[in-house]
Amino acid sequence: MEETKADVLIRPPLPPDHPFPADYSALPFTTRRTLRSILCRMYVATEIMELGTESRFTSLVVFQRYYFASLHSTEANASSSSGTGTSTRNSSNSNNNSNTEKDDTQRVRRRREHLGTVAAACLFLGCKAEEEHRRIRDVINVAHMLDFSAEYGDDDDSNEAGKIASTNIRVNGSAELTGTESGGASQTGTSDTTQSQSTSAQTSRICIHEASRPPELDDTYWETKEQIVSTEQEILRILRFDVSVSHPHRAVLLILDGLGIGEYDMQRLVKKAWELLNNALFYPPALRHPLLPLACGAIGLGETLINEMDGNGNKSACDGHERIKMPTTWWTDLRVTEHEIEAATLSLQYAVAALNVF
């Protein structure tokens, strides 16, 4: 059955008819780490380019659609060739191990460089899809400055000459730019960056080393521009020109506006719900929920977090204001079930927890 315009507007950001792994948590660590690293760079890039919430959301979602589609294609090709030439490979394995390792390393490097170009193309495409246009020169500059093609960007050894700053992606999805001299120690002035932090806290960040200057207008620049344009066409072909993304941030605003709650409470809820939805960008399974359950889950979880009591029964330690009082079963008029909202809420909670994994 063909999707109507209304179906597209309320479908999940990562639609069910697009390739997605059966068990995301079962993917290799390096696969998920690579995805997280690129998404963090794209998120920071959207802040630098001063993009709106919807352009940022579209850009990162389109990249994830392509990423999982390419994974699906790679797995299909690997399975089709796995049964051929087994005896031949067994007889020559001992002689070709070193060559195979070199080939694998080169293949991984080429794929990482290609994904960096894809990320830049998705930023450019997302801006066009949401009619918030940016020059391709701006996209090339930010992709170069944040090194979209870096392996992970979290190793201390990755500081190179000419790199003058690093960006730490914090667990709430926001970015903190630290003025770090090349080879020097980072000074952020916050307690969570001290040397006494735990291993899990240290690995919950992706460090992005910022280049000192944009790329020169030389042959490399023009080659990069051509690559981004051709890669944009490749993305459109693989996604079957489907770059329409439903926006839960907009749904949150419309739902809360219809509930008639106070302006101050609405501002607090919107801020917290949007923060949760931004976190969901880094946990793909959360983007598999339909638009309305996802928006309702963000609102409900946001209300819970704002109204949390500390151990002494006092008001929320992180807020300090009056509790928010939402109407009972406020979601019933939206034709979503409590089960759908609970599932989306659980995914959003996993999204927050997942930001501490890496």
GICORVEN-V681670 format. One record per pair of residues at least 12 apart in sequence whose ideal C-beta (glycine too) atoms are under 7 Angstrom apart, sorted by the first residue. I is the first residue (numbers start at 1). GAP is how many residues later the second one is. D is the distance in whole Angstrom. If there is no record, write none. Layout:
i->I gap->GAP d->D
i->I gap->GAP d->D
//
This chain:
i->8 gap->236 d->5
i->9 gap->237 d->6
i->10 gap->236 d->6
i->10 gap->280 d->6
i->10 gap->281 d->4
i->10 gap->282 d->6
i->11 gap->235 d->6
i->11 gap->279 d->6
i->11 gap->280 d->7
i->12 gap->275 d->6
i->12 gap->276 d->5
i->12 gap->277 d->6
i->12 gap->278 d->5
i->13 gap->48 d->5
i->13 gap->232 d->6
i->13 gap->233 d->6
i->13 gap->274 d->4
i->14 gap->47 d->7
i->14 gap->50 d->6
i->14 gap->51 d->6
i->14 gap->270 d->6
i->14 gap->273 d->4
i->14 gap->274 d->5
i->18 gap->47 d->5
i->18 gap->51 d->7
i->19 gap->49 d->5
i->19 gap->50 d->5
i->19 gap->53 d->4
i->20 gap->48 d->5
i->20 gap->268 d->7
i->21 gap->47 d->7
i->21 gap->50 d->7
i->24 gap->260 d->6
i->24 gap->261 d->5
i->33 gap->119 d->6
i->33 gap->325 d->6
i->34 gap->78 d->7
i->35 gap->32 d->6
i->36 gap->170 d->6
i->36 gap->246 d->6
i->36 gap->322 d->6
i->37 gap->115 d->5
i->37 gap->116 d->6
i->37 gap->169 d->5
i->38 gap->25 d->7
i->38 gap->77 d->6
i->38 gap->81 d->5
i->38 gap->110 d->7
i->39 gap->21 d->6
i->39 gap->242 d->6
i->39 gap->243 d->6
i->40 gap->129 d->4
i->40 gap->166 d->4
i->40 gap->168 d->7
i->41 gap->78 d->7
i->41 gap->105 d->5
i->41 gap->107 d->5
i->41 gap->167 d->6
i->42 gap->17 d->6
i->42 gap->18 d->6
i->42 gap->21 d->6
i->42 gap->77 d->5
i->42 gap->81 d->6
i->43 gap->17 d->7
i->43 gap->130 d->7
i->43 gap->132 d->7
i->44 gap->102 d->6
i->44 gap->123 d->5
i->44 gap->131 d->5
i->44 gap->164 d->6
i->45 gap->78 d->6
i->45 gap->97 d->4
i->45 gap->101 d->6
i->46 gap->13 d->7
i->47 gap->128 d->6
i->48 gap->94 d->5
i->49 gap->85 d->6
i->49 gap->89 d->6
i->49 gap->93 d->6
i->51 gap->76 d->7
i->51 gap->81 d->6
i->52 gap->80 d->6
i->53 gap->196 d->5
i->53 gap->221 d->7
i->54 gap->76 d->5
i->54 gap->193 d->5
i->54 gap->195 d->7
i->54 gap->196 d->7
i->55 gap->71 d->5
i->55 gap->72 d->5
i->55 gap->75 d->4
i->55 gap->77 d->4
i->57 gap->188 d->7
i->57 gap->190 d->6
i->57 gap->192 d->7
i->57 gap->224 d->7
i->58 gap->68 d->4
i->58 gap->71 d->5
i->58 gap->72 d->5
i->58 gap->187 d->5
i->59 gap->63 d->5
i->59 gap->64 d->5
i->59 gap->67 d->3
i->60 gap->221 d->5
i->61 gap->184 d->5
i->61 gap->226 d->7
i->62 gap->60 d->5
i->62 gap->63 d->6
i->62 gap->64 d->6
i->62 gap->181 d->5
i->62 gap->183 d->7
i->63 gap->55 d->7
i->63 gap->56 d->6
i->63 gap->59 d->4
i->64 gap->220 d->6
i->65 gap->174 d->6
i->66 gap->52 d->6
i->66 gap->56 d->7
i->66 gap->169 d->5
i->66 gap->172 d->6
i->66 gap->173 d->6
i->69 gap->169 d->5
i->69 gap->170 d->7
i->112 gap->37 d->6
i->112 gap->39 d->6
i->113 gap->36 d->5
i->116 gap->27 d->7
i->116 gap->32 d->4
i->116 gap->33 d->3
i->117 gap->110 d->5
i->117 gap->111 d->6
i->117 gap->114 d->5
i->118 gap->113 d->6
i->118 gap->117 d->7
i->119 gap->29 d->5
i->120 gap->19 d->5
i->120 gap->20 d->7
i->120 gap->23 d->4
i->120 gap->28 d->6
i->120 gap->108 d->5
i->121 gap->107 d->5
i->121 gap->110 d->4
i->121 gap->111 d->4
i->121 gap->114 d->6
i->122 gap->113 d->7
i->123 gap->16 d->5
i->124 gap->12 d->6
i->124 gap->15 d->5
i->124 gap->104 d->6
i->124 gap->108 d->6
i->125 gap->107 d->6
i->125 gap->110 d->6
i->125 gap->118 d->6
i->129 gap->114 d->5
i->136 gap->89 d->6
i->136 gap->92 d->6
i->139 gap->89 d->7
i->140 gap->75 d->7
i->140 gap->81 d->7
i->140 gap->84 d->6
i->140 gap->85 d->6
i->140 gap->88 d->7
i->141 gap->73 d->4
i->141 gap->74 d->7
i->144 gap->67 d->6
i->144 gap->70 d->6
i->144 gap->71 d->5
i->145 gap->65 d->6
i->145 gap->66 d->5
i->145 gap->69 d->6
i->146 gap->62 d->5
i->146 gap->64 d->6
i->147 gap->62 d->7
i->147 gap->64 d->7
i->153 gap->53 d->6
i->153 gap->54 d->6
i->153 gap->55 d->5
i->153 gap->56 d->6
i->154 gap->51 d->7
i->154 gap->52 d->6
i->154 gap->53 d->5
i->158 gap->51 d->6
i->159 gap->23 d->6
i->159 gap->24 d->6
i->159 gap->50 d->6
i->161 gap->21 d->6
i->162 gap->49 d->6
i->162 gap->50 d->5
i->163 gap->19 d->6
i->163 gap->46 d->4
i->163 gap->47 d->7
i->163 gap->48 d->6
i->163 gap->49 d->7
i->164 gap->17 d->7
i->164 gap->18 d->6
i->164 gap->46 d->7
i->164 gap->48 d->5
i->165 gap->12 d->6
i->165 gap->13 d->7
i->165 gap->14 d->6
i->165 gap->15 d->6
i->165 gap->45 d->4
i->166 gap->12 d->6
i->166 gap->14 d->5
i->166 gap->20 d->6
i->166 gap->41 d->5
i->166 gap->42 d->6
i->166 gap->43 d->5
i->166 gap->44 d->7
i->167 gap->41 d->4
i->167 gap->43 d->6
i->168 gap->37 d->5
i->168 gap->39 d->6
i->169 gap->36 d->6
i->169 gap->37 d->5
i->170 gap->35 d->7
i->171 gap->33 d->5
i->171 gap->184 d->4
i->171 gap->185 d->6
i->172 gap->103 d->6
i->172 gap->107 d->7
i->173 gap->105 d->4
i->173 gap->106 d->5
i->173 gap->109 d->7
i->176 gap->12 d->6
i->200 gap->156 d->6
i->203 gap->155 d->6
i->204 gap->151 d->6
i->204 gap->152 d->5
i->204 gap->154 d->6
i->246 gap->45 d->4
i->248 gap->29 d->5
i->248 gap->43 d->6
i->248 gap->46 d->5
i->248 gap->47 d->4
i->248 gap->50 d->7
i->249 gap->25 d->6
i->249 gap->28 d->6
i->251 gap->40 d->6
i->251 gap->41 d->6
i->251 gap->44 d->4
i->252 gap->18 d->6
i->252 gap->21 d->5
i->252 gap->22 d->7
i->252 gap->43 d->5
i->252 gap->46 d->6
i->252 gap->47 d->6
i->253 gap->17 d->7
i->255 gap->40 d->6
i->255 gap->41 d->7
i->255 gap->44 d->6
i->255 gap->79 d->7
i->256 gap->13 d->6
i->256 gap->14 d->6
i->256 gap->43 d->7
i->259 gap->68 d->6
i->259 gap->71 d->6
i->261 gap->65 d->7
i->265 gap->59 d->5
i->268 gap->38 d->6
i->268 gap->56 d->7
i->269 gap->30 d->6
i->269 gap->33 d->5
i->269 gap->34 d->6
i->269 gap->55 d->6
i->272 gap->30 d->4
i->272 gap->33 d->6
i->272 gap->34 d->6
i->273 gap->25 d->4
i->273 gap->26 d->5
i->273 gap->29 d->4
i->276 gap->22 d->5
i->276 gap->25 d->6
i->276 gap->26 d->6
i->276 gap->72 d->5
i->277 gap->21 d->5
i->279 gap->72 d->5
i->279 gap->73 d->6
i->279 gap->76 d->6
i->280 gap->68 d->6
i->280 gap->71 d->5
i->282 gap->69 d->7
i->282 gap->72 d->7
i->282 gap->73 d->6
i->283 gap->67 d->6
i->283 gap->68 d->4
i->283 gap->71 d->5
i->285 gap->62 d->6
i->286 gap->61 d->4
i->286 gap->62 d->6
i->286 gap->64 d->7
i->286 gap->65 d->5
i->289 gap->54 d->7
i->289 gap->55 d->4
i->289 gap->58 d->6
i->292 gap->42 d->5
i->292 gap->44 d->5
i->293 gap->43 d->5
i->293 gap->47 d->4
i->293 gap->48 d->5
i->293 gap->50 d->7
i->293 gap->51 d->4
i->294 gap->50 d->5
i->296 gap->35 d->5
i->296 gap->38 d->7
i->296 gap->40 d->6
i->296 gap->45 d->5
i->296 gap->48 d->7
i->297 gap->44 d->5
i->297 gap->47 d->3
i->297 gap->48 d->4
i->297 gap->51 d->5
i->298 gap->50 d->6
i->300 gap->41 d->6
i->300 gap->45 d->6
i->301 gap->44 d->5
i->301 gap->47 d->5
i->301 gap->48 d->7
i->303 gap->21 d->5
i->303 gap->23 d->6
i->306 gap->13 d->6
i->306 gap->18 d->6
i->307 gap->16 d->5
i->307 gap->17 d->6
//
